[in-house]
Amino acid sequence: MRGIRILLLCSIAAAATYSLAADMTVPQRAVAGDKISIETSGNGEATAVLIAPSHIVSKPVVLGKALEFAGDDLADAGQYTLLLTSNDGEIAKNFVVSPGSPAHLSFVTHPSRAPVAQKAGITGAVYVFDAYNNLISKSLIVNFKLSGAQAGTVERQVSSRNGVASVSLDSPAREGPVKFEATTGGVQTTRMVRVVADEPCTLEIRAEPLNKGRIRVQTAPVKDCSGNLVPDGTVVTFTGWDEQGRSTVDVSVKKGIAQVDLPARGEMRISAASGVALGKQIRLRATP
Amino acid sequence: MIPFRPACTKFAMLLCMILAGASAVCGPSVELSAKGAGPREMEPTLQQSIPRDYVKAWQLLSTALDAGNPELLDQYWVGIARDKFQRLIRDEARTGIEVHYQNISHKLQAVFYPTDGAALLLYDDVQLEMQVKQSTRVIHTEKTTARYLVLMTPAQDRWVVRLLQEVPLS
């Protein structure tokens, strides 16, 4: 009986002095922006230090109670190290935080002005980010859509790889502004691309004599091979040959037409060129 | 694969091997593989400048963390990456906890180089040592192999890091 009493007293004394070693249970995985609760064990007070890829959170903790982290504490995707420092020493545990769902897209398009009817003339690359600016590296379906009033609509579906989805689309045959949209996970971003006329395809010229030994040369509306008027500022080079020799003038297209007055004496030959287009040569006699 | 070892002659490399903290003397070793990057092919000059600029970015990050000076990041870090590491430096000052990274080696694999050449996406398998200090006392040390997804973009005379994000190794 006395032996049992001693044993009981020893057990009570041991229980009184025994303290659980500090420990904690971290989640294997979490998603950026999640609130998490980490169970701790042990007795007494400790300090928890959360080392995130690009921020640090430090807070006191009562061992045996849950340790709470807010959504902002888990803002970065990547590996986290949680340190628990108490009188028992230090323990460290790692866990991984993955990016959340798509929240915004970084949509890079090229070029901002694309010539008409170019094969793979418009490219776009989409980088998909969550609400905390983490690039979502897992594969996502991204829908690209190119549309304009006269250009019709072209759509492509591309799977992102390594956080990026890219596409190359033919530019429409008609000039004008087109909307270039990218959509994934309910998030959409739009860029505007201006489709502009290409180089002149053909040149037609006509000329008429003016007074005082001059003639006026004018092009027909200058168009690209898709039938669009070339932009203002496109240079047309007029060349004339007469008794005095050769004269050359560069003229900018205005509202689709280039026009110039040239000095002329007697029989005259005139031609025009712009880019790879060459106008048919014409002849006329200037009035004296 | 282009190995890059900044400012290391053979003699200096030997010295590095003898001296403790070799990587601190010579900088980490860097290898870049451009295979599989596309759709545009990486120019040879770019294959040289990327490892050089990337290592400088890491060196500046380390210096900025040690000095507690976020402005140092501006030379090689922009956008999201700069904002995030500026937060880390501010947190260090606020909490009194310092994180030191010693990067030992980088294996870069280019995965996306768009036709307009306006960005470069890479993976970096990096070996590094992390040391956590509180009031100059080391409270934690960890050697680790990590994989980062890196987005670099061209600036005036260099390529800068726009995104550096750890991703699972597998």
Interface residues (C-beta under 8 A of the other chain):
Chain A: V49 I51 P53 S54 H55 I56 V57 S58 D76 A77 G78 Q79 T81 L83 T85 E90 A92 V96 V108 H110 P111 T123 A125 Y127 N133 N134 L135 S137 R161 N162 G163 V164 S166 S168
Chain B: P39 I80 D83 K84 F85 R87 L88 D91 E92 T95 G96 I97 V99 V111 F112 P114 T115 D116 A118 A119 L121 Y123 M130 V132 Q134 I139 H140 E142 T144 A146 L149 L151 L163 Q165 E166 V167 P168
